[in-house]
Amino acid sequence: MAEAIHVVRTGFGKTDWRAEFADNGRYICDIRIQLSSMLNGSHYYVLRDGKVGKDGSFNFDTWTEETERDLLTAIVRSMYPEATVTIDLARPQRAAGA
């Protein structure tokens, strides 16, 4: 059976993500995205226990939620090809008074 993987935003921007197994929340990796307007200047990094385990470059026409979702899904499926991937684009809530 294919894994179900959930990806959630861990910061307030577009760069910090965490992938975990959907059934038990077990950590898989962190994903960092570095956007650039230069062709092939954008990069992603897959971190496990703070160390880069995988990285690559990508390009895009317009950065949209669909682009974000497609990129994160492709990164996760490069590690788990048959996975069902859900991406939570919601931003974390700021603490009251922050």
C-alpha positions as CSV (number, residue, x, y, z in Angstrom):
1,M,0.0,0.0,0.0
2,A,1.3,3.5,-0.9
3,E,2.2,5.8,1.9
4,A,0.1,8.8,2.7
5,I,2.3,11.8,3.3
6,H,1.3,15.2,4.7
7,V,3.4,18.3,4.1
8,V,3.0,21.4,6.3
9,R,4.4,24.8,6.4
10,T,6.7,25.4,9.4
11,G,7.4,29.2,8.9
12,F,5.5,32.3,7.9
13,G,7.0,32.5,4.5
14,K,7.1,30.2,1.5
15,T,10.4,28.5,2.3
16,D,10.1,26.2,5.3
17,W,8.2,22.8,5.2
18,R,8.0,19.5,7.1
19,A,6.9,16.2,5.6
20,E,5.4,13.6,7.8
21,F,3.5,10.3,7.5
22,A,-0.2,11.2,7.6
23,D,-1.3,8.2,9.7
24,N,0.9,8.9,12.7
25,G,2.7,12.2,12.2
26,R,6.1,10.5,12.1
27,Y,8.8,12.9,10.8
28,I,10.2,12.2,7.3
29,C,12.2,15.4,6.5
30,D,12.3,19.2,6.3
31,I,12.2,20.9,2.9
32,R,13.7,24.3,2.3
33,I,12.9,26.3,-0.8
34,Q,15.1,29.1,-2.1
35,L,13.4,31.2,-4.8
36,S,15.2,33.1,-7.4
37,S,14.1,35.1,-10.5
38,M,17.2,33.8,-12.4
39,L,16.6,30.8,-14.7
40,N,17.5,27.6,-12.8
41,G,18.4,29.8,-9.8
42,S,15.8,28.4,-7.5
43,H,16.8,25.5,-5.3
44,Y,15.3,23.1,-2.8
45,Y,17.0,21.2,0.0
46,V,15.7,18.1,1.7
47,L,17.0,18.0,5.3
48,R,17.0,15.0,7.6
49,D,18.2,15.6,11.1
50,G,19.6,19.0,10.0
51,K,21.8,17.6,7.2
52,V,21.2,18.0,3.5
53,G,20.1,14.6,2.1
54,K,19.0,15.7,-1.3
55,D,19.0,19.0,-3.2
56,G,18.2,20.3,-6.7
57,S,17.2,23.3,-8.8
58,F,14.0,24.2,-10.5
59,N,12.4,27.0,-12.4
60,F,8.9,28.4,-12.7
61,D,7.0,31.0,-14.6
62,T,4.8,32.4,-11.8
63,W,5.0,31.4,-8.2
64,T,1.4,30.4,-7.3
65,E,-0.1,28.1,-4.7
66,E,-0.4,25.5,-7.5
67,T,3.3,25.9,-8.4
68,E,4.1,25.5,-4.7
69,R,1.9,22.4,-4.3
70,D,3.3,20.8,-7.5
71,L,6.9,21.4,-6.4
72,L,6.5,20.0,-2.9
73,T,4.6,17.0,-4.3
74,A,7.3,16.3,-6.8
75,I,10.0,16.5,-4.1
76,V,8.2,14.1,-1.9
77,R,7.4,11.7,-4.8
78,S,11.1,11.7,-5.7
79,M,11.6,9.8,-2.4
80,Y,8.2,8.0,-2.2
81,P,7.0,7.5,-5.8
82,E,3.7,5.9,-5.0
83,A,2.8,8.2,-2.1
84,T,-0.4,10.1,-1.8
85,V,0.7,13.6,-0.9
86,T,-1.3,16.3,0.7
87,I,0.0,19.8,1.0
88,D,-1.3,22.1,3.7
89,L,-0.7,25.7,2.5
90,A,-2.1,27.3,5.6
91,R,0.4,29.6,7.4
92,P,1.0,28.9,11.1
93,Q,-0.9,31.1,13.5
94,R,1.0,33.9,15.2
95,A,0.9,34.0,19.0
96,A,-1.5,36.6,20.5
97,G,0.2,39.9,21.1
98,A,3.0,39.1,18.6
